[in-house]
Amino acid sequence: MADVPPYPLYGKSYLLYRVSPLHHGDAPLLSEPALNTHAKRLREQLKGDNVRGVAVDFAGTEDALPNLGPLDECSWDLIGDEDAWIDRHRQLVEPDASQLATVVPAEHARGIQVNLDYENQSYNALLLRDPTSTTAPDGFTSLPLLLVKMPSAIRDIFLNYIRTSFDAHVAPLRLSSAFVTSSLETYFRHLTASTSTQSVQDVIRQLQVQLSFPNTTTLLRHLDVTIAGRDVLGFLSRGKLLRDAKDKPFSAALAAYMKKHLALDVFHPKVQISRISCASFVLATDRLKLMAPDIADVSIADSDAPEGSAGELAVQEFYAALVKEATGTGKFLSEDLTADRGSSTLSSSAGASASRRKRAVSNVTTASRNTKRSKAREKGNRADVLGDAEMADA
């Protein structure tokens, strides 16, 4: 069986943006004719063609990126969850899978995937939502979370297209330290649950925490703290013994350690936890790289077992929380985000996990085809996720 391509949310470094509801009038946005129209218009702008009779000059983009070659294709497509993604691509590569649905219903779509295929490189962006709970005024569609992997010259044109075509406000999404640390605590909570079959050391592995001091001094920009995988569980255990650390045991233990050994108050207003890196994700205040979680063992039939592995459940909760932050309804909003939270109306909640077997197919085909797929992927993830070079320009 040919490989099913990896789900676009995984394995790429994205810059984070938040978008107000997109205005499209009476014509629905999440339809094939509308998406094809926007793909054509964006391609014309990127190539410098005429747009509605007006010459658009983007020669500066071509000069800035001389090695990309010509733009071969620009596509806008609906994207569903991982199961819909697998169904779609299995139907394309397996004749006996023709009974699978290949079209994602608009009401079930997570959002829109924008692909830009140049001769020598490809880029993409994701306009996302949580389809389990969506509200928007008539004539609008809420896709509040925008993930972009494009060089700056192309990214500027794309963001300007979103603003002008949909009369939308697009702004960088700045995550607070509280959100960054709570995302890590979410993984720990699921991995240490009584029903979890995965260990912290196998999923998180080596952990790196970056502390920054943006408004304090120019002499010290940031401080990187590296914790070996074998020591992470010890921090968790100590944190659970500390007072008022029930919901954030790791953060409390790290703060106590830093205060004792470096006399540094991690929770001081002028200290920011600006990035956390591990084998499962890299999350900074302005960017994200999320790795595909290990799937649950489908051979184990247990009615009491959760629908998905601990890693899968953590990803689902993290995704729902990230959409809420972009929407303006999250728990850890920064002050600037709270000020204009009314610009978007989408609310979200964590969706239930779908078929484990489909995700098993996806993970197997995108891994190195080793039967022990989790170990093979962990080795690759450790090298990819902890590398700073790829995060330099999403």
N, C-alpha and C positions, 0 to 999 in steps of 0.2 A: 504494500500500500504506500502510495506517495505520501510525503510529509504534509501534515496540516500546518500551515504557517502559524507562528506564535500569535497569540492574542495581542492586539496593538498596545494595550495598556502596559504590557510587561516588557522588561528588558531594554527600555529606552529612557534616556534622560530628557525630561520635559521641563520647560519653564512653566510656571503657574500663573494663570490670569483668571479674573472673574469678569463675567459678562452680564449686562442687564438683559431683560427679555428682548428677543429679536422680533422686530416688527415686520410683518410680511403681508398684512392686509387680509383679504378674503381668501386668497390662494394659499393652500396649506404648504408649509415649508418642508415637512417630512414626507415628501412625495418624490418619485423618480423624476418627473418633468422639472420640478422646481430645483432639485439638486443638480440636474444636468445643466440647467440654465446658469446657475451660479458657478459651476465648474468652468463653463465656457467663458463667462465674463472674467473670472479671476485669471484664467489662462491668458486672455487677451491683455490684461493689465501687466502680468508678469513678462509677457513677450514684447510689450510696448506697442501692441496693435491699436487700431482705432477703437474707441469705445463710444458707441452711439454718435458716431460722426466726429468725435473730438479726439484729436491726436494726443496720446499719452506718452510722454518721454521718460523711459526708465533706463536710459543708457548707463546711468551711474551704477545700477545694479549689475549690469553685465560687466562693467569694468571692475567692480569690486569682487566678482566671482568668476574670473576668466576660465577656471578649470572645470566648471560644471558641465559645459556643453549646452546644447539647446534643450528647451523644455519639451519633452516628448509627450507627456500626458499629465493632465490635471483632472482629478476625479473627486466627486463628493458622493459618499455612500452612507446609508444608514448602518449603524453598528448596534447589535444587540448584546446580550450577555455571552459568556464563554460557550454555552451550549449551542446557541444560535450560530455562533461563529464556526463551531466544529461541524454542525449540520450543513452549513453552506458550503464549506470547503470539501467535506467528504462527498457531497453530491457531485462536485466537480471532478473528483479524482477516482471515485468508485462507481462503476455502473450499477451495482446492486444496491446502492444507497439513493437511488433516484426518488424513492418515496419520501425522503426527508424534505422538509420545507426549506426553501432557499431564500425566501423573501421575509425580511423582518417586518412585522406589523408596526405601523407608526406608533401605536399606543404602547408597545412593548420595547421600543427602541431605547437604548441608552443615550443615543445621540448621533452625531455625524462625524465620520472620519474623512479628513481631507488629505489626499495623497498628491504629492508633486514629484513626478519622476523625470529627472534630468538624464542626460546621456550618461553621465558618470557618477551620479549620486541621487538618492531619493530622500525626501523629507515628508513629514506628516504633522497633522494637528488633529486634536480630538475635542469636539464640543460635546460636553457630557452633562447628564442629569441622573437623578434616581427616578426611574419611571414608575416606581411603586406609589409615589405620591407627588403628583404634579398639578400645579394650578398656574394659570396665566390668563390675562385679559384676552378678550376676543381679538383676533388679528395678531396675536403675539405667541411666540413659543419660547419657553424658558429652558435654556441650556447654559446654566450659570458657570460651569467649570470648563475652562479652556486650557488644554495642555498643548504646548507648541514645541516642536523640535525642528527649528529652521535657523539658518544663519541670520544675522541681524538685518542684512539688506533685504532678504526675501520676507523675513518676519514683519518688517515695517509695512511692506505693501499688503501683506495678508491682513494684518490687524486693521489697517486703514480701510480695507475692503469690508471687513465686518462692521466697522463703525458707520461707514457711509451707506452701505447696502441695506442695513437693518436699523438704521437710526439708533444704534446701540452704544452704550458706554462700556469701554474695555479698559481695564486697569490691572496692573500687576497684583497678584494675590500674595500678601505678606502674612505668613503664618506666625503666630506668636510662639514663644518658647513653651508655653503651657500646652499648645496643640502638638508641637514636635515631641515633647516628652510623653504626653498622654498616648500618642500613637505607639510608642515603644511599649508603654505599660499595657496597651491593648493586646499586643502580641504575647507578652508575659502572662497576662491573665488567662488567655486561651491555652497557652502551652502548658501551664501548671494546673489546669483544671483536671478533676479526677477522671474525666472521660478522654483526656488527650492521650494519644499513642505516640506523640512526637516529643522530643526533649528540647529544652532550651539550647543546649550546646549544639545540637544538630541543625536547628533552624536559624538561630541567631549567630552562632559561631563568634568570631572576634567582633568586638563592639568598639566603635570610635565615637566619642562625644566631643564636639567642638564648642568651646566657650568663647564668646566674643565680647568686646567692650566698646561698642560703637560711639558712645557719647562721653567716654571717660578720658582716654589718652590715645595719642597717636604712636606712642612708643611700643605698645603691645596690642597688635590687632586681634589676635585670637590665641587660644590655648587648646591644644588637642590632647585629649585623654584617651588612651587605648587600654581596653580591658580584654584580657585573653578569654577565650571561650570557656575554659575550665573554671574561671573565677566569676563569671556572670551570675551563676546560680547562688554563689556565696553572697553576693550583694543583695540578691532578692531575699535570701533567708534572713540576713541581718536587718533589712528594711522592714520586714514583717514584724520584727520585735520592737521597732521604734514607735513611739507615741504619735498618733495622728498620721500614720502612714499607711492606712488600710488600702486606699485606692492608688497609691503611688509608692510602693515599697522600694523599687529600684531608685527612683529619683531621691527619695529620702536618704537611702543608704549612700548614694553618691555624694549628696550634699554634706552628710556627716563626715564622710571620708575626706572630702576636699577641705572642709573647715578645720579638721584636726591636723592634717598633714601640710596644708598650704595656707591656712588661715584665710581661706577664700569662701565668701558666702555666695553660693550658687544662686540663691533666691533673692539676692540683692537686686533692686530695680535697674541698676546700671550694668548688671551681668546678664547676658543673653545666651541661652543654649541655641546656637544658630544652625547646628547640623548634627544628625545622628546617622551613622553608617553601620550596617551589619550585612550579613549574607542575604537577608530577605528584602532589604530596601535601603535606599539612601534618601533621607528627607532633610531638606534645608528649608529655610524660611521662604525661599522663592522658587524652589525646584524639587523635582521628585524623580527617583528611579525605583520602580517596583518590580520585584522578581516574581515569577510564577510560583505559587505555593505548591508544596508536595501534596498530592491528592490522597484521599483516604483509601485504605485497602478495601476494595470492593468485594474481596473474597470473604470478608468477615461479616456475617449476618447477625447483627445485634440490634434488636428493636430499641434498646436504650441508648445506642450510640448516636451522637449528633449527626446531622446531615452534612457531612464534610469533615475534613481534617481540621486540626486546630489552626494550621496555617491558612486554610481556606476561610474559616470563620473570621480570623483576624483581618484578612484582606477585605472581606465583605463589610465588616464594621468600620474599618479604616476608610474605605471608599465612601460609605454613606456619610461619615463625619466630614470628609473633605468636601463633598458636595454641599453640605450644610454650611461649612465655612465660606465657600464661594457664594452661596445664596445670601448669607447674612443672618442665618438663624443658628449658627453654631455656638458651642459653649465657651470657646476660647477666642472670641473675636478681639482683634486689636482695636485700639481707639479709632484709628482712621477708617477701619472697615465698619465699625458700629455706626459711625456718623452718617453713612449713606446706605445703610442696610435696606432701606425701603426701595431701592432701585431694582430689586428682584423679588419675585413672589413665589419661587419654587421652594417647597419644603420636602424633606426627604426622610426616609427611615430605612433601616437595614433590611434588605430583601432576603428571602429564604434561599438556601442553596438548592441548585437544581441537580441534574443527574450526575452522580459521581463517575459513572462509567464513561460518559462523554469526555469529562475532564481528564480521565486517565488516558484516553486516546490522544488528547491534545498534548499532554505532558510527555507521553512516550515518544510521539513523533517529532517533537521539537527538541528533545534531549539528544544525547549522543548515541542513542539506540543501545545503550548498555542496559541489561536486564535489571541491574540495581540502579534505577534511574535517579533516585534521590541523591545517592552519593556522588554520582557523576555530575549532577547539576550543581551540587554544593561546591565542588572544586572549581567549576567555572564561575559560579556566582561570586566566590570569594575573591577571585582575581578581578572580575568585572566590576563588582559593586564597590569595592574598596579603592578602585582607581580614581584618582581625582582628575585625570586628564579629560575623560569623557564628560565630566560634569562642568568643565570650563566653559563650554558653549553648547547649550542644548539646541 
